[in-house]
Amino acid sequence: MLVQCFQKFSQVSGLSANTEKSSAYFGGVPREIQQQILQANQFGKGDLPFRYLGIPLSTKRLSIIQCKPLIDKMLARIKSWTTRYLSYAGRIQLVKSVLYSIQVYWSQVFVLPKKVVQMIEAICRSFVWTGGSNLSKKALIAWDRLCLPKAAESLNILDIYTWNWAAIGKLLWNICRKKDCLRVKWIHAYYTKAGEVWQTKTTQASRVVQKIIKTKSMFEKIGLHETDVAAMTKYSIKDIYGAYHGEFQKAPWRRMVCNNNGQPKWTFILFLALRRKLQTKERITSWANLEDMDCVLCKQENEDIAHLLFECMYAKQVWSKLLAWQSIKREVWNWKHEV
């Protein structure tokens, strides 16, 4: 029957299967029937696990070893960048646009093991703060803080773990809504038994199906139930991700960072200054002993962000000329007032 389906498809489409590049995979099929199928279609027999379209396929749970190609690909990209001089802002942009795009494809197919997510974040964190591929714990700001929205005093870097669950939630949405799909019909026939998806017991199901059904807890946390999910005409991973993150208290200085038309490097330095993370002598004393705390410009007061940027005599002269150049008639204020 299977061979006849292949032959009919070839006649209609004009396409034929390449026996040299095709393999048949079996699960729970007697050896005699396997031989009959292989003889009928002339395919070779393949063994699990194997890779298809760049991702591993297996009957068992996704292991850390199987995710090694994902980690290696990200490390290879970083090593190709370490020979160039990149600012913090440049590294942040590469993490957002390149490194995270590598894992997005995997995140839409699998629930990544938490250890793998931690490894990805450790690689990205080390690259941002050190510029290299070697893992390091050095960081000016904690990584989970950088994953908050820009309006909440952060940089809106993707939270991989949350985004992964939001992406897998789309598969649960398919099960609840697209009941005409063959794969969804099979799940309903074997597991839901025409009942509610939310009440499905998946103890006998594969780990993939168990993980998909488990995403219902994510929907429940944002106030959505099965009827709400089934009523959604379109599923947006971005919207679910944002809803799961919830609301955050907005920073009073958010417009200086979010709507800043300056170069990204300048904006990032401003972001560090607003978080009081610039490496002034005041901050360095928190992890090292410094005998000289005087400002490097005026040598009159201790060097901190407020003094270095606005209260120092040299800084005041610079700001006075800038204000005059922009025809702004007022005196230079202190750090808190200017912010």
C-alpha positions as a printed NumPy array, in Angstrom:
array([[  0.   ,   0.   ,   0.   ],
       [  2.853,   2.361,   0.89 ],
       [  4.657,   1.622,  -2.39 ],
       [  1.483,   2.297,  -4.357],
       [  1.151,   5.693,  -2.66 ],
       [  4.728,   6.56 ,  -3.652],
       [  4.113,   5.472,  -7.234],
       [  0.878,   7.486,  -7.469],
       [  2.593,  10.569,  -6.06 ],
       [  5.404,  10.204,  -8.624],
       [  2.931,   9.932, -11.509],
       [  1.005,  13.036, -10.415],
       [  3.959,  15.256,  -9.476],
       [  6.61 ,  13.948, -11.83 ],
       [  8.935,  13.494,  -8.862],
       [ 10.569,  10.256,  -7.814],
       [ 12.358,   9.239,  -4.634],
       [ 16.146,   8.963,  -4.77 ],
       [ 16.872,   5.513,  -3.341],
       [ 20.509,   6.439,  -2.665],
       [ 19.524,   9.388,  -0.456],
       [ 16.415,   7.875,   1.153],
       [ 16.158,   5.581,   4.154],
       [ 13.313,   3.866,   5.979],
       [ 13.109,   4.056,   9.783],
       [ 11.112,   1.583,  11.858],
       [  9.706,   1.464,  15.342],
       [  7.903,  -1.568,  16.753],
       [  7.825,  -3.316,  13.345],
       [  8.659,  -7.066,  13.144],
       [ 11.866,  -7.934,  11.294],
       [ 10.045,  -9.915,   8.592],
       [  7.763,  -6.988,   7.708],
       [ 10.743,  -4.646,   7.709],
       [ 12.455,  -6.792,   5.071],
       [  9.309,  -6.854,   2.949],
       [  9.012,  -3.069,   3.034],
       [ 12.691,  -2.539,   2.22 ],
       [ 12.523,  -4.954,  -0.718],
       [  9.374,  -3.299,  -2.082],
       [ 10.64 ,   0.302,  -2.063],
       [ 14.4  ,  -0.381,  -2.5  ],
       [ 15.271,   1.982,   0.363],
       [ 18.101,   1.432,   2.792],
       [ 17.411,   0.919,   6.467],
       [ 18.272,   3.858,   8.713],
       [ 18.966,   3.854,  12.435],
       [ 17.886,   6.335,  15.079],
       [ 19.065,   8.871,  16.121],
       [ 19.85 ,  10.774,  12.926],
       [ 19.865,  14.391,  11.762],
       [ 17.243,  15.866,   9.46 ],
       [ 17.402,  19.478,   8.232],
       [ 20.148,  20.157,  10.761],
       [ 18.324,  18.948,  13.887],
       [ 18.598,  15.553,  15.65 ],
       [ 15.668,  13.132,  15.549],
       [ 15.424,  10.427,  18.185],
       [ 12.872,   8.367,  20.074],
       [ 14.419,   9.482,  23.389],
       [ 14.599,  12.824,  25.145],
       [ 16.878,  15.468,  23.636],
       [ 20.277,  15.177,  25.305],
       [ 23.034,  17.722,  25.813],
       [ 25.31 ,  15.736,  23.479],
       [ 22.73 ,  15.961,  20.691],
       [ 22.677,  19.749,  21.158],
       [ 26.448,  19.975,  20.756],
       [ 26.182,  20.998,  17.038],
       [ 24.102,  24.003,  18.119],
       [ 26.694,  25.049,  20.719],
       [ 29.6  ,  24.449,  18.31 ],
       [ 27.968,  26.567,  15.601],
       [ 27.555,  29.496,  17.992],
       [ 31.147,  29.181,  19.223],
       [ 32.421,  29.072,  15.636],
       [ 30.679,  32.372,  14.893],
       [ 32.153,  34.018,  18.006],
       [ 35.681,  32.844,  17.163],
       [ 35.369,  34.443,  13.734],
       [ 34.523,  37.783,  15.429],
       [ 37.173,  37.825,  18.168],
       [ 39.864,  39.003,  15.743],
       [ 37.962,  42.282,  15.227],
       [ 37.619,  45.18 ,  17.637],
       [ 34.009,  45.355,  18.784],
       [ 32.429,  47.62 ,  21.366],
       [ 29.891,  46.403,  23.913],
       [ 27.101,  47.714,  21.697],
       [ 28.474,  45.836,  18.678],
       [ 28.62 ,  42.575,  20.609],
       [ 25.066,  43.058,  21.904],
       [ 23.849,  43.551,  18.331],
       [ 25.618,  40.384,  17.13 ],
       [ 24.099,  38.39 ,  19.991],
       [ 20.599,  39.632,  19.143],
       [ 20.77 ,  39.316,  15.361],
       [ 23.125,  36.378,  14.739],
       [ 23.688,  34.121,  17.756],
       [ 20.062,  34.016,  18.862],
       [ 18.832,  33.433,  15.306],
       [ 20.862,  30.198,  15.296],
       [ 18.943,  28.747,  18.241],
       [ 15.498,  30.032,  17.138],
       [ 15.049,  27.15 ,  14.668],
       [ 15.793,  24.555,  17.352],
       [ 13.558,  26.336,  19.878],
       [ 10.561,  26.047,  17.569],
       [ 10.998,  22.261,  17.319],
       [ 12.249,  21.135,  20.752],
       [ 11.978,  22.137,  24.371],
       [ 15.686,  22.73 ,  24.902],
       [ 17.166,  21.182,  28.058],
       [ 17.683,  23.789,  30.75 ],
       [ 21.391,  22.959,  30.864],
       [ 21.688,  23.77 ,  27.143],
       [ 19.873,  27.093,  27.645],
       [ 22.292,  27.944,  30.457],
       [ 25.256,  27.071,  28.223],
       [ 23.94 ,  29.308,  25.417],
       [ 23.42 ,  32.198,  27.83 ],
       [ 26.884,  31.666,  29.341],
       [ 28.461,  31.788,  25.865],
       [ 26.599,  34.966,  24.944],
       [ 27.303,  36.59 ,  28.319],
       [ 31.032,  35.883,  28.069],
       [ 31.164,  37.231,  24.524],
       [ 29.368,  40.456,  25.455],
       [ 31.484,  41.299,  28.499],
       [ 34.889,  39.857,  27.501],
       [ 34.741,  39.721,  23.693],
       [ 36.003,  36.133,  23.617],
       [ 34.661,  32.58 ,  23.358],
       [ 36.052,  31.345,  26.679],
       [ 33.438,  31.127,  29.414],
       [ 33.772,  33.797,  32.078],
       [ 31.702,  34.997,  35.014],
       [ 32.739,  38.627,  34.519],
       [ 29.701,  40.829,  33.979],
       [ 28.835,  44.448,  34.692],
       [ 25.111,  43.628,  34.8  ],
       [ 23.407,  40.274,  35.464],
       [ 22.186,  38.552,  32.283],
       [ 18.604,  38.102,  33.469],
       [ 18.448,  41.876,  34.023],
       [ 19.527,  42.507,  30.427],
       [ 16.563,  40.415,  29.215],
       [ 14.071,  42.971,  30.541],
       [ 12.468,  45.495,  28.121],
       [ 14.29 ,  48.759,  27.362],
       [ 11.611,  50.766,  29.152],
       [ 12.407,  48.78 ,  32.305],
       [ 16.038,  49.92 ,  32.492],
       [ 17.411,  47.149,  30.257],
       [ 18.362,  46.077,  26.701],
       [ 15.523,  43.685,  25.757],
       [ 17.778,  40.702,  25.022],
       [ 15.815,  37.53 ,  24.312],
       [ 15.056,  35.295,  27.289],
       [ 15.699,  31.962,  25.558],
       [ 13.939,  29.79 ,  28.123],
       [ 10.691,  31.806,  28.006],
       [ 10.83 ,  32.24 ,  24.228],
       [ 11.323,  28.488,  23.809],
       [  8.121,  27.741,  25.744],
       [  6.221,  30.428,  23.842],
       [  7.362,  28.846,  20.553],
       [  6.326,  25.335,  21.649],
       [  2.986,  26.828,  22.717],
       [  2.224,  27.296,  19.023],
       [  2.184,  23.492,  18.655],
       [ -0.416,  23.269,  21.444],
       [ -2.43 ,  25.986,  19.68 ],
       [ -2.366,  23.826,  16.546],
       [ -3.709,  20.878,  18.534],
       [ -6.524,  22.989,  19.968],
       [ -7.501,  24.697,  16.721],
       [ -6.272,  22.975,  13.56 ],
       [ -8.114,  19.7  ,  14.008],
       [ -8.146,  18.993,  10.252],
       [ -4.361,  18.482,  10.183],
       [ -3.306,  14.819,   9.918],
       [ -0.758,  15.058,  12.743],
       [ -3.291,  16.779,  15.008],
       [ -5.952,  14.193,  14.12 ],
       [ -3.552,  11.446,  15.167],
       [ -2.924,  13.112,  18.561],
       [ -6.663,  13.532,  19.158],
       [ -7.363,   9.928,  18.156],
       [ -4.746,   8.412,  20.455],
       [ -4.533,  10.793,  23.419],
       [ -7.432,  13.233,  23.751],
       [-10.126,  10.684,  22.738],
       [-12.313,  13.561,  21.461],
       [-12.16 ,  15.186,  24.91 ],
       [-10.583,  18.42 ,  26.121],
       [ -6.898,  18.897,  25.332],
       [ -6.308,  20.516,  28.743],
       [ -7.536,  17.306,  30.472],
       [ -5.421,  14.941,  28.36 ],
       [ -3.336,  12.421,  30.31 ],
       [ -0.055,  11.938,  28.468],
       [  1.7  ,   9.453,  30.732],
       [  1.834,   6.937,  27.873],
       [  2.658,   9.517,  25.201],
       [  6.081,  10.352,  23.813],
       [  8.178,  13.009,  25.532],
       [  7.528,  15.424,  22.664],
       [  3.747,  15.205,  23.108],
       [  4.135,  15.488,  26.893],
       [  6.171,  18.69 ,  26.527],
       [  3.643,  20.194,  24.095],
       [  0.696,  19.512,  26.431],
       [  2.749,  20.834,  29.358],
       [  2.8  ,  24.306,  27.773],
       [ -0.806,  24.716,  28.959],
       [  0.675,  25.897,  32.283],
       [  2.279,  28.826,  30.434],
       [ -1.102,  29.829,  28.955],
       [ -2.762,  29.526,  32.346],
       [ -0.18 ,  31.875,  33.893],
       [ -1.187,  34.602,  31.445],
       [ -4.9  ,  33.914,  31.976],
       [ -5.669,  31.809,  28.873],
       [ -7.5  ,  28.476,  28.883],
       [ -8.305,  25.938,  26.179],
       [-11.34 ,  27.839,  24.84 ],
       [ -9.302,  31.058,  24.687],
       [ -6.427,  29.37 ,  22.854],
       [ -8.771,  27.649,  20.394],
       [-10.477,  30.982,  19.685],
       [ -7.182,  32.618,  18.658],
       [ -7.219,  33.073,  14.851],
       [ -3.49 ,  33.799,  14.777],
       [ -0.684,  32.764,  17.097],
       [  2.083,  35.277,  17.75 ],
       [  5.119,  33.964,  19.627],
       [  6.182,  37.558,  20.276],
       [  2.83 ,  38.472,  21.879],
       [  2.75 ,  35.357,  24.089],
       [  6.383,  35.965,  25.082],
       [  5.565,  39.556,  26.062],
       [  2.424,  38.544,  27.956],
       [  4.353,  35.901,  29.905],
       [  6.991,  38.46 ,  30.89 ],
       [  4.241,  40.74 ,  32.191],
       [  4.412,  44.426,  33.022],
       [  7.472,  46.13 ,  34.457],
       [  7.997,  49.4  ,  36.223],
       [  9.213,  51.894,  33.649],
       [ 12.419,  53.782,  34.248],
       [ 12.062,  57.588,  34.435],
       [ 15.034,  57.991,  32.066],
       [ 13.871,  55.412,  29.488],
       [ 13.384,  57.985,  26.696],
       [ 17.077,  58.892,  26.787],
       [ 17.974,  55.31 ,  25.83 ],
       [ 14.959,  54.139,  23.787],
       [ 14.656,  57.251,  21.583],
       [ 18.325,  58.142,  21.341],
       [ 19.533,  58.79 ,  17.781],
       [ 23.173,  58.646,  18.758],
       [ 25.527,  55.841,  17.826],
       [ 24.829,  52.533,  19.633],
       [ 28.219,  52.756,  21.34 ],
       [ 27.3  ,  56.108,  22.913],
       [ 23.856,  54.862,  23.927],
       [ 25.366,  51.83 ,  25.63 ],
       [ 27.823,  53.978,  27.593],
       [ 24.882,  56.163,  28.647],
       [ 22.99 ,  53.009,  29.68 ],
       [ 25.927,  51.889,  31.86 ],
       [ 26.205,  55.346,  33.384],
       [ 22.501,  55.438,  34.247],
       [ 22.893,  52.048,  35.917],
       [ 26.022,  53.394,  37.668],
       [ 28.16 ,  50.618,  36.174],
       [ 30.939,  52.715,  34.601],
       [ 34.354,  51.73 ,  35.913],
       [ 35.085,  54.816,  37.97 ],
       [ 37.413,  54.668,  40.952],
       [ 34.411,  54.625,  43.28 ],
       [ 33.159,  51.412,  41.641],
       [ 36.583,  49.778,  41.365],
       [ 37.035,  50.038,  45.134],
       [ 34.178,  47.532,  45.557],
       [ 36.492,  44.712,  44.387],
       [ 40.004,  46.214,  44.654],
       [ 41.918,  48.423,  47.073],
       [ 42.768,  51.851,  45.67 ],
       [ 44.954,  54.293,  47.55 ],
       [ 44.24 ,  57.202,  45.212],
       [ 40.509,  58.055,  44.9  ],
       [ 41.007,  61.544,  43.444],
       [ 39.453,  62.536,  40.127],
       [ 41.964,  62.075,  37.296],
       [ 40.992,  65.477,  35.809],
       [ 40.792,  67.936,  38.672],
       [ 42.497,  66.028,  41.525],
       [ 40.155,  67.736,  44.016],
       [ 37.354,  65.267,  44.839],
       [ 36.675,  61.537,  44.744],
       [ 35.995,  60.133,  41.308],
       [ 32.427,  58.915,  40.841],
       [ 29.944,  59.197,  37.96 ],
       [ 28.234,  62.344,  39.266],
       [ 31.514,  64.169,  39.784],
       [ 33.295,  62.937,  36.654],
       [ 30.497,  63.826,  34.232],
       [ 29.058,  67.073,  35.654],
       [ 30.656,  68.373,  38.868],
       [ 34.326,  68.317,  37.839],
       [ 35.685,  71.74 ,  36.76 ],
       [ 36.855,  70.3  ,  33.448],
       [ 33.441,  68.69 ,  32.797],
       [ 31.631,  71.943,  33.625],
       [ 33.751,  73.842,  31.074],
       [ 32.931,  71.277,  28.387],
       [ 29.2  ,  71.364,  29.173],
       [ 29.142,  75.18 ,  29.264],
       [ 30.583,  75.346,  25.746],
       [ 28.161,  72.684,  24.513],
       [ 25.162,  74.559,  25.949],
       [ 26.377,  77.814,  24.399],
       [ 26.9  ,  76.078,  21.04 ],
       [ 23.29 ,  74.835,  21.141],
       [ 22.024,  78.286,  22.263],
       [ 20.771,  76.895,  25.569],
       [ 20.996,  79.629,  28.183],
       [ 21.296,  78.004,  31.578],
       [ 23.945,  76.782,  33.987],
       [ 25.275,  73.244,  34.182],
       [ 23.302,  71.213,  36.716],
       [ 24.377,  68.177,  38.743],
       [ 24.035,  64.537,  37.604],
       [ 20.648,  63.846,  39.2  ],
       [ 19.099,  67.071,  37.914],
       [ 20.419,  66.581,  34.363],
       [ 19.07 ,  63.024,  34.172]])
